[in-house]
Amino acid sequence: MALKIVISHKTVYKYDKRVNLSPHIFRLRPAPHSRTPIESYSLKITPEDHFFNWQQDPFGNYLARVVFPEKTDELSIDVEITADLKTINPFDFFVEESAEEFPFTYTESIKKELTPYLEINDHSDLLKDFIKTIDYTPRKTIYFLIDLNRKIYELLKYNIRLQPGVQTPEETLKTKTGSCRDYAWLFIQALRYLGFGARFVSGYIVQLKSDEPSLDGPSGPAEDFTDLHAWVEVYLPGAGWIGLDATSGLLASEGHIPLACTPHYESAATVTGMSDPCETEFFFNNSVTRILESPRVTKPYTDEQWKAINRLGQKVERDLQKGDVRLTMGGEPTFVSVDDMEAAEWNTTADGPHKRKLANDLTKRLLDKIAKGGMLHHAQGKWYPGEPLPRWEIQLYWRKDGKTIWHNPELLSSFSPNPIVPEGSDQLFLSTLCDYLNVANTYIIPTFEDAFYALWEEGNLPVDIDISKKDSETLIKNRIAEILEWGQSSRICT
């Protein structure tokens, strides 16, 4: 499903007088490791008279450093992001065998590299008591992390806290409430106590209205929504940094767009800088707009869209007819049974219990539909490299001018009520043919399969084909029986 969105984020600071602004740092550009594809990005800052430089901090995040040479009474920041919100499987990763089961220990080299992400910043008794309530039963590491994420989600009550700063884990556990940044900081400290490398993530969260209401549980937001958000990333050898959002109890997905990932929340603030003393009014607005949305099961084309598609199709058809454009089909038309499309005969094997019958039925219908007066011909098909036996094929023959080339379909085995050929039919046919051609019957010579040639061909089979295997043996025996039957009933006239 294609679903592209535009995130618009506007922030305005209005001052009661003209003030000097220190150099400001803006962390409002999607991080390099964002799993959600970012198609375009723009950052506009006023006053326009400023010096602008892109930088990267020690953790690889993008920073916009802006210097304002003149006083101003307003600072505004406009961010616009176009993102391809295609579905991301949050479990699409592999964990090294050494870390697959909890508990595990990082290697010394990884511990050294993760040093700032292992630092414990809170030593309160409440946090230690919370750590003791965790279930330490050995299990898959990812299951342990999911359980801990859900534990925090179920323990705390989410609120929108407009006060600046982040609560300590002790404060969060005492009140059992917090904003997304408070959830994240508590989660990080708990992970570090357990020996996990964890980092604080500041970014955008995008939540879209569901096409259909949920049948079991909340349906999500009533309208499309975006805002600044915070969550956690934990380091797992082999998988890298994995996002977990304790405000929902889920793993981070396509709706989580990281802006900055740092060991401490202070280094992830979206805007940092100072001004002269003044009174400040603060305004912000976040919005998300769908700009491309493909139809899907839960939200198909509307009647008006179908009408527009039909009008366009009719126009294309008229143009094609005007240009005398004709459609032809070459090669081998392929079909898959709708009843059992996952079976081997429709995916990997040349034949199967239903394939031949359905192919016969289909060719009969095609004969009636596009080849009136034609005929069916069963023959040996392609012989692919590495396969011990050739494929089979059913061919349709007819005249383009519509003239009949076969008058009695019952003389074709596919249509005959009794497809078994009576004994001696081949001799009778060839004798009659010789009479019509005025050729003596002595020229009818029986022909049979060359057994020695077949043995020579068997010796040329690829080395990876084991004809002693039961399936191959059965296949070859059936093929030999077909050859013998064909050889006994076949004659040629010379």
N, C-alpha and C positions, 0 to 999 in steps of 0.2 A: 504494500500500500504506500503510495506517494503522498506525503503530507508535509508541505513546507509552510513555515511560519515566519513572521517578523516580530521580534521583540523590540518594543520601544520603551526606553527608560529615560525619564527626564527628571533631573534634580536641580532645584534652584535655591540659592542662599541670597536673601535680600538683607542688606545692612542699613541701619538708620543713618549712616553717613558714609562718606568716601573713606576707605581704609586701605592700608597696605596689606598685601597678601604675601605670605612666605611662599617659597617653592612648594608646590603641591604634588603629591603622588596619587595617581588614579589606578586602581586595580580593577578595571572594568572591561578587559579584553579576554575572551575565552582562552583558557589555558591550552598549551600545546597538546596535552593528552586528552582533550575532550573527545569522547567517543561519539557524540552527536556531531555530524558533519556541519561545519560552519561555511556557508557559501559566500557571505559578504559581511563586512563589519565597518561601522563608521563611528567616530567619536568627535563630537563638536563641542568646543568649549568657548564661552564668552566670559570676560571681554576678549575680543578677537586679537587685541594687541598683546601677544604673549609669545614666549619661546617654548617650543615643544620638542621633546626627545623621547623616543621609545628605548626602554632599557629592559634588562632581565635581572631579577633578583637572584640570590644564591641558590634558590630552589627551582629556577627555570620559569617562574611566572613572568608574564609581561607587565611592565610598569610604564605608565605614561608620566614623565616628569615635566611639569609645566612651571615656567617662571613668569611672573606678572610684573613688568617694570613700572606700571603706573597704578595709581590708586583707582578703586572702583567701588560702586555701591551695590554691585550684584555679581554673583558667580553662578553660571548655569552650565550644566553638563548634560549633553544629549547623546545617548547611545542607541544605535540601531543595529540589530543582528538578524540576518536571514539564516535560518537553520533548517536542515532536512531532518524532520522528526521521524525518521524511519525506525521501526521497531528494533530494539537491541535486546538480545538475550543476556541478562545480567550474569547468568551462570556459564557463559561461554569462555571458560578458562580451564587450565590444568594446573594442579598444584604438584610441586615436586614430591616424590615418594617420601622423602625425609620429613616433609611437613604435612603430609596428607592426613595423618591422625593426630588428634589432640590428646595429651599435651606433646609439644615438640620444642626444640631449642634451635635458634638460629646458629649458623656457623659463626666462628669468631670474626671472619672477614665481613659478613653481613652485619653483625652486631656493631662493628666499628663504623660501617657506612651509615647505619641507622641511629647513631648516637643521639642526635637531637630529637629523634622521634621516639626515643625510649625514656626520655627524662620525665620523672614523676614530679609534678608541681603542686600536688595537694596530698598532705599526710594526715588529714583529719580522721578522727575516730569513726565518724559516720560513713566515710568512704570505705574505710577498712571493714566496717561491719557489713556494708553492702557487698564487698568482695567475698565475704564469708558465705553469703546466701546463694552464691552462684553454684550451679550444678556442674561438678567437675568430672562427671562420668566420662570415661574415655569414649570418643566417637570421632567421626570425620570432622576435621577442623572447620570446614565451612558450616556444618550443622551446629557446631559449638558457637560460632560467631552469629549465626542466625538466631539461635536461642537467646544469646546475650542481648542482641539488638531488640528482640521482642520483649525481653524482660524489662528493659528500660522504657520501651514504648508503653507497656502495661502498667508500670509503676508510676509514671509521671502524668500530669495533666498539662496539655499544651496551652499556652496563652501567647498573645501578641504583646510583647513587652517593648514599649517605646523608649524606656530609659537606656542611656548609653552603657557600654561595657558588657561584660559577661559575668554571670554569677559563678562563684566557686562551687565545686561539686558538693561541698558541705551545705551551702545555702540551698542548692537545688534539691538535695535529698531531704533537707529539713522541711521545706515548704511543699515538696513533691509537685512543683510546678516550674515551668520555665519556657523560654522561647526556643527556637531551633538551635541557636548558638549555645544555649545553656545545656540542652540535650547533648549536643556534639562534644562539648568540653568534658562533661561527666563521662561520656562514653570513652573518650580518648584516655582519660586518667585511669579508668577501669582496665582498658586494654593494656596500658603500659604496666600496671601492677602485675598483669598476667604474663608479661614478657613479649607482648606484641608491639611492633613498630606501628604507630598510628599518627595521622596528621589531620589538621583542621582544614576544612574546605569551605570556602566562600564562593557562592555562585548564584545562578538563576535556577529557579524551579518553574517548570511549565506544566500545568495541569489542564487538560482539555475536557470539555463536556462530553459525556458518553452519548453515543448515538441512541442507545436504548437503555431504559432504567434497569438497574441490577435486580435480578430475581432473588439473590441471597446476599444481603448486606448493603452497605451504603453505595449509592450510585456515583459518588464523587461530586465535583463542583457543579453548581447549576449553570455556570457560564465559564468560558475559557478564562484562564487565570495565569498570571506570572508575577513573580516577586523575587527579591533577593532572599537567599536561603543559606543555611549552613548544614553540613553533614560531615561524615567521617570517612577517611580512607585508611585501610589497614593493609600492611605489606605481607604478602604470602609468597614464599619462594616459588618460582615457576609461573605464578599467576600475575605477580606485580601488585599494584595498588588496587584494591577492591573497595568500591563505595558502598557504605551502609547508612541508611537514614533512619535514625531512631524515632523521629516524629511520626513515621508511618509503620515502622517495624519491618521495612522492606529493603532490598538492595537498590542501589542507585541505578537508574535506567536512562532511556533517551530523554526524559524530561528534566534530568539533572545536568546542567551545563556549568562546569567549574570555571571560576575566574582566577582564584589563587589558592594554592595548597601549601601550607606552612606548618612547622612544628608547634607554633604558638599562635593563638587567635590574634594577638596584637599585630602580627606581621601580615595578616590577611585582610585588614580593614580596607574597604573599597575606596575611601578617600581619606587622606591624611594631609594636614597642613594647618597653618595658623593665620590669624589676622590680628590687626590692632583691636584693642578693646572696643566693643560695640554691642548694640542690640541686634539680634539676628532672627529673621523669619525664615522658616524652612518649608519648602514645598517639594513634593515628589509625585510622580505618576508613572505607573507601570502598566503596559498593555501588551496583548498578544493578538496578532491578526493572522488568520489562515489565508495564504495567497495561492496555494495549489493543493487540491484535495482530490484524489482519485476515488471513484466509486468503490464500494465494498459491500459485503453481504448485509451489514447493518445499516448502510446508508447508500442505496443504489441510486441510479439516475432518476431524476424527477421526470414527470410527463413532458414538461417543456423541453428538458434536455434531450429526451428521446425524439421528440418532434424535430428538434434542431439537427440531430444526428441523421434522421431519416431524410430531411430536406437536403442536407449535404450529400448523402449517399445517392439520392436521385439525380443531383446535379453532376456528380462524378460519373454516374452511369450514362447520362446523356452525352457527356464529353467523350467517354470511351467509345460509345456507339458512333458518334460523329467522326472520331478518328479511326474507325474500323479496327479498334484494338480487340484482339481475341485472346481468350484464355485457353491454353493447352496444358496438358499434364504429361510429364515424362517420368522415366524411372519406374519405381515400384511403389504404388500406393500402400501405405501401412495403416493398420488399424489395431486397436486394443479393445478387448472385451470390456464392456461397462460393468459386467457382473462380478468379475474377479480380476481386476486390473493389476493387482499386486502379485499375482501368481507368477511362478518362474517362466511359464510358457509365453508370457507377455513381456518379459524383461530380459531373461538371460539364456533360455534354452530355445532351440530351433523348433521344437514340436511339443505337443502336450495333449492331454485327454480331450480338450475341447477345440483346440486351435484349427485342426483340419476341418472339422465339421462346420465351424462358424465361417471359415474361409470359403467353403463350398457354398454355404447359404448366401454369403455376401456376393460371391461372383454370379450366382444365379439371379439375384436381384439386380445386379449391375447389367447383366445380359438383357434383362427385360427393360431396363431403364435407358441404357445408352447404346446397346448393341443388338437391336432387333434384327433377326435374321442371321445373326452371327453364330459362333460356336465356341465351346470351351475346350481347352486343351491342357491336360495334366502332363507335366514334364519335370525333368530334373532341373533344379534351380542352381543358384551360385554355389561354388565350393570355396569356402573361405579358408585362408591359411590357418593352420593349427587345428582344423576340425577334421575328424576322421572320415566323415561322410558328407556328401553334398546336401544342400537344402532342397526343398521341393517348391514347385510353383504351379499356379493355375493361370493359364493365359486366356485372354479373350480376343477373338478375331472377328472382325466385321468389315464391311465395305463402307467407305465414307459416303458413297452415293446412295446408301440405303438398300441396295439390292440384296436379296437373300442369298447366302452362300451355303446354308444348311437348312433343309426343309423339315426334317422330322427329328425333333429334340429327343424322342424316346430312343433313338439310335445312339445317343450319347449316354455313357454310363451314369453320368450325374443325374440324368432325368429318367433313366429306365426304371420301371418298377422291379425288375429283376436284373441287377447289374452284373451278375455272374455270367461270364461268357461260356456258352455250351462247348463241350469238348469237340475239337475238329473244326471249329469256326474259322480258324486261321487258314487251314487247308482249303476249306470251301471258298473263302474270300479270294485267296490267291489263284485258285483254279478258275474261278469266274473271271477274275481280272485278266488272266492269261488268255481266256477265250475272247474277251473283248479286244485284247491287243494282238490276237492271232499269234501268240507265242506258245511254244510247246511246254507242257507241264514238267518236262524233264529239267527245265531251267529253274524250277523252284528248289532252292537249296536251304536246308535247315541251318540256322546259326545259333551259337550258344556263347555264353560268357567265357572268356579266356581265363581259366583258373590260375594259370601260371602268371599271367599279367596281373591278376588281382593280388597274388602273393608278392609279386615285385612291388606293387603299389603300397602294400602293407609295410614292406621293409623300408619304404621311404617316408613313413609317418614321422612327425616330430618326436623327439625323445621324451617330451613331457606328456605324451599320450600313452597311458597304460591300458593296452587292450585286454589285459587279464582281469581288469576290474569288472564287476558284475554289470554295471550299467553299459560300459563300452561293449562288453561281450554280447549282451542282449541286443544292443543296437546293431552290431555287425551281423549277428545271426538273422535278425529281421531283414536286414538289407540283402543278405545272401539269398534268403527265401524269396524276396521280391524279384531278385535278378533271375533266379532259377525259374520262377513262375513266368516271368516275362520272356525268358529265353525259350522255354518250351512252347510258348504260344506264338512266337514271332517267326516270321519267314520273310525272305526278301525275294523279289522277282528280278532277274537279270536278263 
